[in-house]
Amino acid sequence: MGKTYLAILAIVFVVGLLIGPGYLVYCYFFSGAEVGKYPVFEKDITRISVGGVESTSSGQTQWQTPITMRLSPEMNPIAINLTAKTVGSIRVASRLERARYAAEFRSADELIWTKDVWISPPDTSKKDRKKFTIGSKLTFSSTSQRLQTFSVTEAGDYVLDIKEESNPNIVASMMIKVRRNVVSAKKAIVIPGFVLCVGSLLGLVFLSKRR
């Protein structure tokens, strides 16, 4: 009987995973069709680390902003996703450093939306605390996020501009990906999916401990 319950909970967990996190990832990054990819910048970053104290520096950055894209109402809803390549961050006063950027989206004569963009790299504090490195080869991680979902009322050229605000030496490169006719995630699907996923996982842990 125990094995039967475990099998049922495992199936429920998979179902919850698909209609919860899986459905959310699909809506955010794979639904609709790709309109275009636009590189924002790329830079060389070097790091000097002595014990737990470190500093980073970067060479000249080649920015390719503002980005101009051709959009029209038949593309609605439109999604702008951001992908960044980051280096590990060090905790300062028990706080993990994050990079901050300001995004601004406008048509020829109108500001449509603005957004503060935070990018969190992996925490490498413990890993680097006892190391002494100068200009070492860094390990990069990739992170993606939904920048904005929106609709346009008329066809035309739209401009996205992104500017550095703080901790620029955390992000080595950035790419913008635009998708058309995306699917908006429905809470009525996502929330039950997460509930099934978490509930079945707790059940699996409980039954495994009892065996």
N, C-alpha and C positions, 0 to 999 in steps of 0.2 A: 504493500500500500504506500509505503514511504517513497518508493521509486516512482510510483504513479503521480503522487503529488509533486515531486520534483520535476517530472516531465511536463506536467500541466503548467507549473509556475515558470518553467523555462520557455514554454510556448507563449505564455502571457507576456513575459519579459520581452521577447523578440517582437511581438505585436506592438507593445507599448513603445519600444525603441523605434519602430518604423513609423508609427503615426504621431509620435512625439518629437524627439530630436531629429529623426530622419526626415520627417515631413517639413520641419522647420528649415533644415539645411537645404532641402530641395527648393522650397519657396525662395529662400534668400539667394542662393548661388546658382541654381540650375534651371529654374522655371523660365519660360519665355525663350527668346532668341537673342544672341549676342549682336549688338550694334557695332561695337568697336572697342579696342584696347588703346589706352593712351598712357605712355610713360610720363611720370611727373618729374622724377629726378633720380640720379644715381651718384653715389659718392664713395670714395675710399676712406675707410675708417681704421685708424690704428689705436692701440691701447697700451698704456704703460701701467703696470700693476706691481706694487710693492706691498706685500702683506695684504691687509684689508683696505689699503688706500690705493685708488686708481684714478687715472685721468684718461680721457680720450681726445683724439684730434682727428680732423678730416681734411682731405685735400679740397681742391676747388670743386664745387658742386655745379653740375650742369642741369639747370631747371628748364623744363619744357612747358611752362605755364605762362599765361592762361591757356586752357584747352578749349578749342572751339569744336562744337559738335552740331550736326544737323538733325533736328528732331521734328516730329509732326504728331498731331493728335491720334492718328491710327496706331501709334506706338504705345499709347497709354494702357496700363500704368508702366512707367519707366523707372528702372532702378539703377542707381550708381553704387557700385561696390569698390572697395579699396583693398588692395593687397600690398603688404609691406614686408620687406626683409629687414629683420632687426638683429642687433647684437645684444648679449646679455646685459642686464642692468644690475647695479649695486644698490643695496638699501642704504639710505641716508636717514639717520635718526629714526630707525625702525619703519621707514616709509620707502616703498619701492619707487624709484624714479620712473616717470613716464614721459613720453614725448607728446607735445601738444601742437596741433596745427589748426589754423582757421580756414574753413572752406566757405566760398561765396559763389553762388550760382545766379546768373542773371541773363536776361535777354538783351537785345540791343539798347533798350532804354528803361529797363525795370529790374530792380533787385528782387529775385523770386524767393530765395532762402539763404540763410547762413547757418553754419554749424561749427561748433568746436569739436575737433577730432582728437581723441586720446588713443595712443598706441602703447600697449604694455608688453615689453619684451620679457623673456624668461629671467627669473632671478638667479644670478650666478654668484651671489655673495659668498655662500659657504664654499663653493667650488674654488673660487679664486683667492680666498682669504690668506692662504699660506704660500701662494705662488709669487714668484718674481719674474715678470715678463716685460720685455720692451719691444713694442712693435710686433707682437706675435700674431700668428695667423688666427683670426677670430672664427668662432663658430656662429653661423647665422641660422635664424629661425624665421619661418614664414607665418604671417598672420593675416587674416582676412576679416572684413566687417562690412555690413551694409551702411553706406554713407547716407543715402536718402532714397525714398520712394515717392514719386510725384507724378503729376500729369501736366501736359501743356495744352494750351487752348488754340494755338495756331502754329503752323509750320514756320521754321526759320532757324537761324543760327543762334545757339545758346552757348554761353561761356562759363566754364568752371575755373576758378582760381583758388589755389591752395598756398598758404604762407606758413612759414615756421614761426612758432611762438616760444617754445621752450624745449630744452634737452635735444637739440638737433642731432647730436652724435650717437643717438640710440638707433636711428633708422638709417639704413644704408641705401635703400631704394624704395620707390613707391610706384604703383601702377593703378590706373583707374580703368574699370571695366563697366561698360554700359550695356544693359539688357532691356529689351522691349517686351511688352505684353506679359509682364511677370504675374505670378499668382501671389495674392496677399494671403499670408498665413491666417487661418481661422482659429480663434481661441477655442471654439467648440470641439475642434479636433486636437489641437496641441495640448490643452490642459488635461483631458482624459488620458492622452498618450503618456504624458509625464507621470500621472498618477499610477497608471498601470505599470509603468517601468519601475518606479520607485517601490511601489507596494510589492510587486513580484520579487524584486531584488531582496527586499527585507525578508520576505517569506523564504526565499532560497537560503539566505544566510541562517535564518532560524532553524530550518529543517536540517541543514548541514551540521549545525552544532549539536543537534539532538541525536544524530546518528553515531 
